[in-house]
């Protein structure tokens, strides 16, 4: 039977709620509707929603996090951090096996973390890891060159999938390994089918190491590129969850559908920022006065209130405003066309210039609509903007990752701690062509490097805040990026679901506790 024929059979049909206790169906199929197209399914070498949602079902990680940001046992049943903060000892469960029946050992943990350190775009995530000792098959001792306040969070499912060394350690390039599209993990679900650009079918792992889980028999990630078709699938009960929904129209439309719940819960650790990136290597944009002029020309309030219809909130800096590390005193670049025109003249562009802007393909509101607004708004300061569309996400990612752009809209996550999600964008040693969501702006400031490297090892919260405040003041002046808004992610899900993914990682977290009521 084709996967599309099974979609209909798996559809959740909305019914009126009864005044009786819910009856949980045995197993069942969960259908996730998504516009995200993954290149492969190995989250150890690829970041982003498209990969993380299936990867966190296929692979297990050392620990998982509850809704209060507290680490919980997963592959590691317990752990200890040394007093000097220079080592973390993981004690693994003794009954975890990969989907091919091989046991999960400390060798797999060591191999995976070192593989992530060497290949993942988030270079700062495991940068202090010097070595991992494996004194026995169930003990892994992570040795650090310096204290690392974000280490435990970095061992979350979306960031630290544990790979089978016997498959991935065969000497092939990990980034192009054939197992990336046919992965074997130890998570609650096993890959059954991966049809690129169409669907991912995951079946229950009958030998999952947590007794009684997963509750579901199957998860189908149905990739629907047409936003209207995606909404119709949710309305008709052909899909059970639509995560990472950001458009005002779709949020409001699905909020009115009987049998669906719509919530902003599930994104606390994501910290998504919608921004305009500048390629600072471009001769037109290397002068900070041009970047600042563009900042003063953009009306952030118009974008959030009119284009986004009030569902977005303004974002004034590199650290999400809901974070305790955000500094509200940084320059906001409120719209000032006179100042913008004066800066353009001072930079020698009083007669104007031409620029090209890219945007991520998909739902228009946060990306294409803002890019098109830039075209009209920047005309007011003499900049003639060409909006360049990409046919698909890989094309856009190739352009931006390859530094083949001038301006680009982008959505980048804080990933819970600035060490993980913020440093990668601003550290000069993370200017790496071909890697999306690295320092694709080619921004380099030695003082910023110094501050971020200091914050990465500082365990005192107040001192970390002070370091990040100084960092934010500097980048707000250098302006390698103009920050626009916090992306208003919401999830729509069937009211028939029990334990829907509303924790700090949302659907980028194992869904082994999700159930369907009859």
Rosetta blueprint (number, residue, H / E / L):
1 X L
2 X L
3 X H
4 X H
5 X H
6 X H
7 X H
8 X H
9 X H
10 X H
11 X L
12 X L
13 X L
14 X L
15 X L
16 X L
17 X L
18 X L
19 X L
20 X L
21 X L
22 X L
23 X L
24 X E
25 X L
26 X L
27 X L
28 X L
29 X E
30 X E
31 X E
32 X E
33 X E
34 X E
35 X L
36 X L
37 X L
38 X L
39 X L
40 X L
41 X L
42 X L
43 X L
44 X L
45 X L
46 X L
47 X L
48 X L
49 X H
50 X H
51 X H
52 X H
53 X H
54 X H
55 X H
56 X H
57 X H
58 X H
59 X L
60 X L
61 X L
62 X L
63 X E
64 X E
65 X E
66 X L
67 X L
68 X L
69 X L
70 X L
71 X E
72 X E
73 X E
74 X L
75 X L
76 X E
77 X E
78 X E
79 X E
80 X E
81 X E
82 X L
83 X L
84 X L
85 X L
86 X L
87 X E
88 X E
89 X E
90 X E
91 X E
92 X E
93 X L
94 X L
95 X L
96 X L
97 X E
98 X L
99 X L
100 X L
101 X L
102 X L
103 X E
104 X L
105 X L
106 X H
107 X H
108 X H
109 X H
110 X H
111 X H
112 X H
113 X H
114 X H
115 X H
116 X H
117 X H
118 X H
119 X H
120 X L
121 X L
122 X L
123 X L
124 X L
125 X L
126 X L
127 X L
128 X L
129 X E
130 X E
131 X E
132 X E
133 X E
134 X E
135 X E
136 X E
137 X L
138 X L
139 X E
140 X E
141 X E
142 X E
143 X E
144 X E
145 X L
146 X L
147 X L
148 X L
149 X L
150 X L
151 X H
152 X H
153 X H
154 X H
155 X L
156 X L
157 X L
158 X L
159 X L
160 X L
161 X L
162 X L
163 X L
164 X L
165 X H
166 X H
167 X H
168 X H
169 X L
170 X L
171 X L
172 X L
173 X L
174 X H
175 X H
176 X H
177 X L
178 X H
179 X H
180 X H
181 X L
182 X L
183 X L
184 X L
185 X L
186 X L
187 X L
188 X L
189 X E
190 X E
191 X E
192 X E
193 X E
194 X E
195 X E
196 X L
197 X L
198 X L
199 X E
200 X E
201 X E
202 X E
203 X E
204 X E
205 X L
206 X L
207 X L
208 X L
209 X L
210 X L
211 X L
212 X L
213 X L
214 X L
215 X L
216 X L
217 X L
218 X E
219 X E
220 X E
221 X E
222 X E
223 X E
224 X L
225 X L
226 X L
227 X H
228 X H
229 X H
230 X H
231 X H
232 X H
233 X H
234 X H
235 X H
236 X L
237 X L
238 X L
239 X L
240 X L
241 X E
242 X E
243 X E
244 X E
245 X E
246 X L
247 X L
248 X H
249 X H
250 X H
251 X H
252 X H
253 X H
254 X H
255 X H
256 X L
257 X L
258 X L
259 X L
260 X E
261 X E
262 X E
263 X E
264 X L
265 X L
266 X L
267 X L
268 X L
269 X L
270 X L
271 X L
272 X E
273 X E
274 X E
275 X E
276 X E
277 X E
278 X E
279 X L
280 X L
281 X L
282 X L
283 X L
284 X L
285 X L
286 X L
287 X L
288 X H
289 X H
290 X H
291 X H
292 X H
293 X H
294 X H
295 X H
296 X H
297 X H
298 X L
299 X L
300 X H
301 X H
302 X H
303 X H
304 X H
305 X H
306 X H
307 X H
308 X L
309 X L
310 X L
311 X L
312 X L
313 X E
314 X E
315 X L
316 X L
317 X L
318 X L
319 X L
320 X L
321 X L
322 X L
323 X L
324 X L
325 X L
326 X L
327 X L
328 X L
329 X L
330 X L
331 X L
332 X L
333 X L
334 X L
335 X L
336 X L
337 X H
338 X H
339 X H
340 X H
341 X H
342 X H
343 X H
344 X H
345 X H
346 X H
347 X L
348 X L
349 X L
350 X L
351 X L
352 X L
353 X E
354 X E
355 X E
356 X E
357 X E
358 X E
359 X L
360 X L
361 X L
362 X L
363 X L
364 X L
365 X L
366 X L
367 X L
368 X H
369 X H
370 X H
371 X H
372 X H
373 X H
374 X H
375 X H
376 X H
377 X H
378 X H
379 X H
380 X H
381 X H
382 X L
383 X E
384 X E
385 X E
386 X E
387 X E
388 X E
389 X L
390 X L
391 X L
392 X L
393 X H
394 X H
395 X H
396 X H
397 X H
398 X H
399 X H
400 X H
401 X H
402 X L
403 X L
404 X L
405 X L
406 X L
407 X E
408 X E
409 X E
410 X E
411 X E
412 X E
413 X E
414 X L
415 X L
416 X L
417 X L
418 X H
419 X H
420 X H
421 X H
422 X L
423 X H
424 X H
425 X H
426 X H
427 X L
428 X H
429 X H
430 X H
431 X L
432 X L
433 X L
434 X L
435 X L
436 X L
437 X L
438 X L
439 X L
440 X L
441 X L
442 X L
443 X L
444 X L
445 X L
446 X H
447 X H
448 X H
449 X H
450 X H
451 X H
452 X H
453 X H
454 X H
455 X H
456 X L
457 X L
458 X L
459 X L
460 X L
461 X H
462 X H
463 X H
464 X H
465 X H
466 X H
467 X H
468 X H
469 X H
470 X H
471 X H
472 X H
473 X H
474 X H
475 X H
476 X H
477 X H
478 X H
479 X L
480 X L
481 X E
482 X E
483 X E
484 X E
485 X E
486 X E
487 X L
488 X L
489 X L
490 X E
491 X E
492 X E
493 X E
494 X E
495 X L
496 X L
497 X E
498 X E
499 X L
500 X L
501 X L
502 X L
503 X L
504 X L
505 X L
506 X L
507 X L
508 X L
509 X L
510 X L
511 X L
512 X L
513 X L
514 X L
515 X E
516 X E
517 X E
518 X L
